[in-house]
Amino acid sequence: MKLGIEGKWALVCAASKGLGKGCAKALVLEGVNVVITARGAETLEATATELRALNPDVKVITVAGDITTPEGRAAALAGAPRIDILINNAGGPPPGDFRNWTRDDWIKAVDANMLTPIELIKSVIDGMCERGFGRIVNITSGAVKAPIDTLGLSNGARSGLTGFVAGLARQPAVASRNVTINGLLPGPFDTDRMKTMLSNWAKRDGKPYEEVAASRVKSVPAQRMGNQDEFGATCAFLCSVHASYITGQNVLMDGGAYPGTF
């Protein structure tokens, strides 16, 4: 299926590895020019080299920096002549017990996982509406739909973003202009973030890492972790011309782990 987005420009946040990289890869394969950003310049440049090899016809621009800062956002946005596609993504805050979190911990989580995406959306949405095309995908978490007890910082901040987007995406001035905003909610994927969580759970429960990891996989009906390529492919479809009637939705990718109907 041709996705109809060849020649578009995308900004993909936290794209040097993991799910962000998977999204950037899928977009590049569809002929989308990408600006990729992350904190680590060396890993970011290595990823850019990989992406350019996948499709020499597209432009891959790197902007190393902290997207949660005004300076980092300005630099990333300046990397492209326009932003047709925005993939919001940021590493989640650490797990823990809410009794141990300070106000600063909460502000940091909300800033990274709620306010930063909103600021980026604010920067690009009017241009998208004027041009009559825009795709915004917020990578959040399956915990938005089924909260995880130790991820309170993430549950709160990402749910706040989800609630905000639910209203914005449905504004006629946005939806009628072929601009969509959706959430993509990963469950257990084979990422560094997941490895860190499994290590923390193993330490908390006094069990070997391998045992905890096997138990997590067993809890997923698909009996495996997700991978970045299938995540990226779903992201690319949400950015396609074929997904213009999908907006304000939260697409859960968790191998069937969520037990509910809705």
HELIX and SHEET records of a PDB file:
HELIX    1   1 GLY A   18  LEU A   29  1                                  12    
HELIX    2   2 ALA A   41  LEU A   54  1                                  14    
HELIX    3   3 PRO A   70  LEU A   77  1                                   8    
HELIX    4   4 PHE A   98  ASN A  100  5                                   3    
HELIX    5   5 ARG A  103  VAL A  110  1                                   8    
HELIX    6   6 ASP A  111  LEU A  115  3                                   5    
HELIX    7   7 THR A  116  ARG A  131  1                                  16    
HELIX    8   8 GLY A  142  VAL A  144  5                                   3    
HELIX    9   9 GLY A  152  LEU A  168  1                                  17    
HELIX   10  10 PRO A  172  ALA A  175  1                                   4    
HELIX   11  11 ASP A  192  ASP A  205  1                                  14    
HELIX   12  12 TYR A  209  LYS A  218  1                                  10    
HELIX   13  13 GLN A  228  LEU A  238  1                                  11    
HELIX   14  14 VAL A  241  ALA A  243  5                                   3    
SHEET    1   A 7 VAL A  60  ALA A  64  0                                        
SHEET    2   A 7 ASN A  33  ALA A  38  1                                        
SHEET    3   A 7 TRP A   9  CYS A  13  1                                        
SHEET    4   A 7 ILE A  85  ASN A  88  1                                        
SHEET    5   A 7 GLY A 134  ILE A 139  1                                        
SHEET    6   A 7 VAL A 179  PRO A 186  1                                        
SHEET    7   A 7 ASN A 250  MET A 253  1                                        
END                                                                             
